[in-house]
């Protein structure tokens, strides 16, 4: 069968360093229990501010994986 079906889940990654590190954290953690993650889509970027400076990046993303 050549048809493919994917499941999409939402994740939120956080990092004190950057948006990219927040994405990497979310995908790395999800990869520990989900197999076959194959794509992601950033839905929202936000952060925390302390003393007038960004202190944390928070990224909401959807990640997809193929169902067996």
ABEGO torsion letter per residue (X at the ends): XABBBBBBBBBBBBBAABAAAAAAAAAAAAAAABBGBABBBBABBBBBBBGGBBABBBBBBBBBBBBX
